[in-house]
Amino acid sequence: MKLTLVTYSPGKHDSLGIMFIDDQAHSFTLEDEERLIKVPGETRIPRDTYEIKLRTYGGFHERYLERFGPEFHKGMLELKDVPGFTDILIHILNDEKETDGCIGVGDGAFINRRKKGSLRDSTSAYKDLYQQVANELLDGNRVFIELTDNLTNLIKERRWENQGL
C-alpha cells in the first residue's frame, strides 16, 4: 500500500493537501507551514517518502485506545526516519494549532487564503484511513507515504487526468 500526500495550498500558517491511497483520492490533509529553518512543533516535515509503522506507546496512543477501544485501535500511524523530526503521526485534528508537526486528515477542508485552514469531519476520515493502513500493517505488509508539492507532475506521471482529477 502506498499513500501519497499532495500539497495544493501552502499557506502562511499551514499547508493543505489531498491524501491518496494507492492513487485513489481519500481525504484532505492539514500540516504546519513549510519553513526554511525548523521551528519545533511549527514546521511541516520535508517532502520525501517515509515508511509508516504502528506505534504502541505515548499519550496519543493511550487516548486513542481509550476513545476507540482495543478492537479498533492497534497503535498510532507514525512516519519513521524523518530527518530532524521525531514522533510524526497521522491523527485527528481540526486546525494548525493541533498539528505539532504531524499530519491531520479530514473529509473536507476550509481553504487557507484569507485565514488559517482547517479540516472538517476529521474523525470519520481518520477512522477510514486508519482501518485500511492498520489492516495492511497487521497483515505484515509495509506501508509508505510520499509527500510532494508537485501536483501537476504527479497528475501527468500517474495519469489521474483520465480519472477526472
PyMOL commands that set and color helices and strands:
alter all, ss='L'
color gray80, all
select helices_A, chain A and resi 59-68+96-98+122-138+151-158+160-163
alter helices_A, ss='H'
color red, helices_A
select strands_A, chain A and resi 2-10+14-21+24-32+49-55+76-79+88-91+103-106+108-110+118-120+143-148
alter strands_A, ss='S'
color yellow, strands_A
deselect
rebuild
show_as cartoon
